[in-house]
Amino acid sequence: MTRAILSVHPAYRDDIGDLVTRRPVPGPGVDTVGAFLFLNHHGPQTYKPGNRGLPFGPHPHRGFETVTFILEGELAHTDSAGHESVIRAGGVQWMTAGRGIVHAEVSPADFRRDGGRLEILQLWLNLPARLKMTAPRYVGLQADGIPAIRAAGATVHLISGAWQGVRGPIESLTGVFLSWVEMRPGAAVTFEGLGGRDVFLYAARGAIEVMGRQVPQFHLAQLGAGEEVTIAATEPALFLFGHAEPIAEPVVAHGPFVMNSAEEIRQAFADYQAGKFGVAEIVEG
């Protein structure tokens, strides 16, 4: 059975200072897409020389994972678990907050000095109760560390999971499949093995179609049940596609924490204020 589109939702414009930001989920028509909790689409925009760069100084997280796709520009990451990297265009960073981490996501010094194009997607993935207090981890990959599988006008950049006999470089703790896909006009790509899974589909550039129904740029599609989906493009397009096992547990989110109960949220704030998450320093350079 092929999945069809049930509904299409525009991203809500919610700029952060001078950073152009669109948020398709949560939004007026959709709270979550199962295990997929949140997506911020920053840019596309051009920063002038002598800019302040990204505004995400040190801040805490607990109970979920962040996956950040750098489509254009650069992103410098540091965290309280000792990880540090600068990821450039075409790269991805996957951070498991687990029991608690403080991280900073800022623009490196050369980008602030010279300016340039910037476009970044950040997706939040839920963790089940058994993994919410797991040890933090971080993986940063440049573009050349991510398989780019080409098929009839489409390029699937595979982050986690398997497609066409290729496995992505990141082993998800919960078996999440994640990719971003570039398509030329007239191209189509099919993803299988979707039975019973939460499916995430967001059009970041151009417009895509599923069974003849269009998903415009900056729109999220919610899909019906089925084992597979075929996504087509009538113009140059780029979309984010993922699927995950449902997590049949309560979701209680407040600010930077996602847990299963209000009491766990209160404990997260208490632990952070007590310094149990550690410290992340912004590294200049």
Order of alpha helices (4+ residues) and beta strands (2+ residues): beta-beta-beta-beta-beta-beta-beta-beta-beta-beta-alpha-beta-beta-beta-beta-beta-beta-beta-beta-beta-beta-beta-beta-beta-beta-beta-beta-alpha
